Amino acid sequence: MSLMLQEIFDQPAALERTFRAEREHAQEFQRVAQARKFRLVVLVARGTSDNAALFGRYLIELTTGIPVSLAAPSIHTLYHARLDFRDALVVGISQSGEGTDINLVLKAARREGAVTLGVTNEARSTMASLVDEVFLVRAGRQRSVAATKTYTGQLMLFYLLACALGRHITLASVSEIPQRVKQALGLAAEIQALAERYRYMRQCAVVARGINYANAYELALKLMETCYVVAERFSSADFLHGPIALIERDFPVLMIMPEGKTFADLKKLIGRLKELRAETLVISSENAQLPREVRAIRVPGAMPEIYSPIPYIVPGQLFAASLAAVKGLDPDKPRSLKIVTKTV
């Protein structure tokens, strides 16, 4: 078993550790948030952590009503602009906590009046030493270059942060996520068999919308990192504004579509893709009413859409790891990559 697969299967325990260790911290931070009355949240990250930040943007805006911005680090590191961060919470997300540009943004934001918060897997990292608050992912040491358990751990911490900033996410519901991930891991054998069909896939589109939009980015990144597939990612709404012109017979389209607010829109897109004779693979729920003859990976257990992103990325992770094996590639040694990447 590859290190990537081992870490995929580590996720229920890692998520449980993270939740138990940080839930009281989230309740404590709630008092800070109530006192400061943040008017803006700014998220700064790179790579897989940037995909987690995209999820955080949707979750926090949806559940708290506070506007969220994704930072452009080069504004600070290359152009040296000074921004007014009074009444802002600036959150850095980094698996290693050693991203140079991320930490430079956090330093600048704190200097300009922000409360700074770090989300990292490394308690002794540079990030942890320079922020006002640290929320720790308890994933254990990451050995796989392709991040899986640290990504879902970051998403877990965004749920806890949303608990601290608003009222719509409950700790009781978040506590159920590790078990839902464990159920999703039961799809491993089915996905391994399915991956054989895509042995020669060289390009694809990954489509989602809303709270799972970040997972389209994350699944595409895993396919690029481990399988060398050119994977473009889209919102289903944006997809109809031009990229659908890419679609021809047998063009692979992967879709993430739990039941909820986005389901009807994605189901309509499936119909259009069927007309174009695309090769469509859907990650949806076991009870979803999908069009006939659609190839689907069905995630077990009913859950509200708002809590679906962590369980729904797991089949994507399994698919990427299985496809790499089918292609004869080692997902633990992707060419030109290493675990910690530093940019300015």
N, C-alpha and C positions, 0 to 999 in steps of 0.2 A: 504494500500500500504506500502511495506517495505521501510525502509530508503534507502536501496540500489536502489530500483526502483525510489524513489523520486529523488535521486541524479543523476541517469541515465537521468531522464527527465529534470534535471536542466542544462544539458550540453550546449544546444544552448546559453542560457543566459550567462553562465559562460565563454564559449569560446569567446563570443562577448565582454564581459568585459575585458578579458585578452588581446585580440587583440587590442582593443581601448586604453587600459592603457599602453601597452608596445611597440606599434609600433614605437613611436618616440624614445624611449629608444634604440630600435634596430638600428635606423638610427644614433643615437649618438655613439653607440658602433662600428658602421662601421668605424668611424674615428680612434678609438683605434686600431681596427684590421688592418687597412691600415698602421698605424704608426708602429705597432709591427711586422707585417709580420709573423704571426704564422706559424711555420713549422710542428706543431703537435697539435692535440687536444686529450686530455685524459678525459674520462668520468668515474665518480665514483658514484655508487648507489647500493642499495639493493632492493630486492622484486619487487613490481610493478614498482618502479622508475628505477630499472635495466632493465626492459623491455622497458621503455621509452628511456633509454640510448642506447639500442640495435637499436631502431628506429633511434635515433640521429646519430649513427655511419653510418648507411646506407645513411641517408639523407645528412649529411655533406660531406662524401666522394664522393657521387654521384654528388652533386651540386657545390662543391668548389674545389675538387682535393686535399684537405688537408688530409693526413693520420689521422685516428682516432683509438685510442686504448681504450679498456675497462679496467679500472684499477682493480687490485687484491688488495683489501684493506689490506689483511693479510701480504703482502710484507712490508707494512709500520708498521702495528700495532703489529704484532707478530715477524717478522724477522728484523724489524728496518733497512731495507735497505735504502741507500741514493741514489736517482735518480737525474739525471741532467735534470731539467725542463726548462732550458733556451730556449727561443723562443717557449714555449708551452703555450697553453690555457688549464687549468684544470677546468672542469665543474662538480660540485657536484649537484646531483639531489636527492631531498628528500621532500616528502609531508610535513613533520613536521619540517624539518630543524634541527632535534635533533638526527640524527643517529650518534652515537659516532665515529664509525670507519670512516664514510664518512668525518666527520669534522676533524679528525686527519690527513687524507690524504690531505685535502685542506690546513691545516696548514703546513704540511711538504712540499707540492708542492710550496706554496708561499715562504717558507724559502729557497727553492732551485731554485728560479728564475722564477717561473710561474706567469702568470696573472691568477687569480682565479675568477670563476663566479659561483654563486649559483642559482639554479632553485628550488623554494620552494613556498609553499602556505602560509607560515607564516612569515610576515614581521619582527616580533620581535624574531625570532628564533636565536639560536646559530650560525647556518650557515650564516644567513643574516648579523650577526655582524662581521664575520671574513673574508669574501671574498672581493675582489676588486669591483665586480659588482654583483648586485642582480636582477634577472628577476623574477617577482612575478606572480604566478598563482592566478587568482582572482576568485577562485571557491567558496569562502565562507567556513564556517566551515564544515569540513568533519565529519559526524556523523556515517556513515556506516563503518564498519571494512573493507569491501571489497572496495578498491578504484576504482572509475569509473571516476568521473568528474575531480579529480586531475590528473589521468593518461592522459586523453585527453588534459587537460590544459598544462601538461608538453610537450606533442607532439606539441601543438600550439606554445609554446615558442621555441621549436627546429626549427620550420619553421621560426620564427623571427630571431633566431640566424643564420640560414642558409642565410637569407637575408643579414645579416650584414657581413658575411664572404665571400659571393660569389654573383653571378649575376643571377643565374638560377631560384631562387624562387622569385616570385613577391608578393608584398603586396596586390595587387588587387586580385590575385588568392586565397591567404590565407584568405582574407576577406569573401570569399564565403563559407568557411567551416562550420560556424555555421548554415547556412541555409540548407546545405546538411545533417547535423546531424539532424536537425528538420524533414527533409523528411524521414530519416532512422527510426526515432522514430515512424513514422506511421505504421511500421511493427509489432508493439507490440502485437496486437490482434492475428495476424497470427502466430507469434512465440510462444505465450502462448498456442495456440491450438496444435502447432507442438510438444511442449515439452512433452505432454502426451505420445507420442510414445516412449520417451526415459526414462520413469519413472524408469525402472529397470536397466538402464545403470550403470555399476560399473567401467568400464575402457573404454578408447578410445585413439585414436591418433588425434592430431591436426596438420595439415600440411599447410604450406604456403611457399613463397619464395620471396626473394628480399625485396622491401620496406615494405611489409606486414609481413615479417618473425617475427618481434617483436610481432605482433598481435597474432601469433600462441602461443607464450609464454604467452601472457597476457590472452587469452581465456582459455588456459590450467590452468593457475593459478586460474582464477575465478571459474572454474569447481572444482578444488581441494579444494579451500577455502570454497565455499558455498554449494557444492553438494557432497563432499567427493568422487568424481570420480577420479580414478587414470588416469590422463590425460598426456600422453607423447607428447612432441612437437618436430616437425621435419621440416627441409627444405625438399622440395620435392626431391631435389638432394640426400641429405643424406639418405632419406627414402629408396631409392633403393639400398643402400650399405649395407643392413642388416636388418633394422627394418621391412621391408615388410614381412619378415618371420613370424612375429606375426599374419599376417592377415589370418583369416579363415572365414568361412561363418558367416555372421551377425555381424562381428566385426565392431564397429562404427569408422568411420573416418570422421572428420570434416575438411573441406578445405576452405581456404580464397583465392579467386581467382578473383580479378578485371580484367577487360580487360587491356592488356598492354603487356610488355615484358615477363612476367612470365606466361601468360595465356596458351600458347600452351603447355608448359611443364606440367602444372597442368592438362590440359585437357587430355593429353596422360596418365597421372597417373590414371585419372578417368577410362579410358578404362581398365587398368590393374586391378584396384580394382573391376571393374565389373566382370572380368573373375574369380576373387577370391571370388565373391559373398559377398563382404563387404557391410556393411550398410553405404552408403556415403551420407553426408549432405554437401552441397556446399553453401557458401556465395559468390554471384557473382552479376553482374549487370543485370538490367531488360532486356537488349537487347542482352546479351551474348548468343552465339550459343553453348549450352551445349548438350552433348549426351542425347538421349532419355531416359526417365524413371529415370533421375537423380533427386533426391529430392533437391530442391534449395530454398534458401532465396534470393530474388532478391532485391538488393538495388536500389532505384529509382534515376534517373538522371544520365546523362553521365558526367564523370569527367576524367581528366588525371590520370593515375596510381599514379603519384608522390603525388597527393593530396588525394588519397583514404584512407590512413590508419585510420584517425579519423572517417569518416563515416562508415568504414567497421568494426570497432571494436564494434560499437553500437549494431548491431544484435547479436553479441556474448555476450555482456553484458546482453541484454534482455533474451537471451536463458539461460544463467546461472541463472539469477534471477527467471525466470519462472520454470526452472527445479527444483530448490530448493523448490519452492512452491509445485510443483507436488509431490515431494518426502516427503513432510510434514516437511521440514527443515526450520529453520529461518535463512536467509542469513545475518541478522544483528547480530547474535550471534554464529558465527562459533566457534567450540570448540577449545580451546587452543590458541586462537588468541586475539590480541588487536590492536588498531589502530597504536600506536607507539611501535616499537620494536627496542631495542638498543643492538648492538653487537659490539665486539671489535676484 
